[in-house]
């Protein structure tokens, strides 16, 4: 959830997290499993930046990374991600 003094509270969905979910679902479909893939992705760190931007880390069992969200452009920028970090 993102809040600033001059804007209403809104939910922000990570594009990276969505891509991880989609890849996981495709892999399970390729393995002919009927069960829906659910990948738990956690925000492990969060830091406000100037101009209302947010720096955060996401972590899953398979991959993690550091991201910056720009609420004015409604855009997530991937700084770093790795499957072994």
C-alpha positions as a printed Julia matrix, in Angstrom:
85×3 Matrix{Float64}:
  0.0     0.0     0.0
  1.38    3.43   -0.91
  0.41    6.59    0.91
  1.55   10.2     0.59
  0.16   13.38    2.1
 -1.16   14.7    -1.23
 -2.64   11.43   -2.61
 -5.07    8.76   -1.44
 -3.84    5.37   -0.28
 -3.51    2.86   -3.14
 -2.3    -0.65   -3.7
  0.78   -1.06   -5.87
  1.43   -4.4    -7.57
  5.02   -5.31   -8.4
  5.55   -6.18  -12.07
  8.48   -8.37  -11.05
  6.37  -10.32   -8.56
  3.66  -10.76  -11.21
  6.27  -12.09  -13.7
  7.56  -14.59  -11.1
  3.98  -15.82  -10.54
  3.33  -16.2   -14.29
  6.6   -18.1   -14.86
  5.8   -20.44  -11.98
  2.31  -21.12  -13.35
  3.72  -21.85  -16.82
  6.26  -24.28  -15.39
  3.54  -26.14  -13.5
  1.33  -26.26  -16.59
  4.24  -27.66  -18.6
  4.56  -30.39  -15.98
  0.84  -31.12  -16.51
 -0.14  -30.37  -12.95
 -3.7   -29.23  -12.38
 -2.9   -27.38   -9.15
 -2.57  -23.57   -9.41
  0.92  -22.26   -8.68
  1.2   -19.92   -5.72
  4.53  -18.24   -5.11
  4.9   -16.44   -1.82
  6.69  -13.14   -2.37
  7.55  -10.98    0.6
  8.66   -7.37    0.94
 11.73   -7.76    3.15
 12.9    -4.12    3.23
 11.25   -0.78    2.56
 12.71    2.73    2.44
 11.12    6.04    1.34
 13.08    8.11   -1.18
 12.85   11.8    -2.14
  9.91   12.86   -4.34
  7.68   10.13   -2.88
  9.52    7.22   -4.46
 10.01    3.96   -2.57
 12.99    1.58   -2.51
 12.21   -2.02   -1.5
 13.44   -5.61   -1.58
 11.28   -8.56   -2.65
 12.1   -12.16   -1.79
 10.67  -15.51   -2.89
 11.96  -19.08   -2.64
 13.31  -18.84   -6.19
 14.51  -15.25   -6.67
 14.89  -11.92   -4.91
 15.73   -8.35   -5.89
 15.87   -4.65   -5.11
 13.37   -2.28   -6.75
 12.38    1.37   -6.9
  8.77    2.46   -7.38
  7.96    5.86   -8.9
  4.33    6.74   -8.01
  4.18    9.66  -10.45
  4.97    7.42  -13.43
  3.36    4.37  -11.76
  6.5     2.44  -12.66
  8.64   -0.18  -10.97
 12.37   -0.05  -11.76
 14.41   -3.19  -11.14
 17.83   -2.34   -9.71
 19.05   -5.87   -9.12
 17.69   -9.41   -8.99
 19.27  -12.82   -8.67
 18.2   -16.4    -8.08
 21.12  -17.04   -5.73
 20.94  -14.0    -3.47
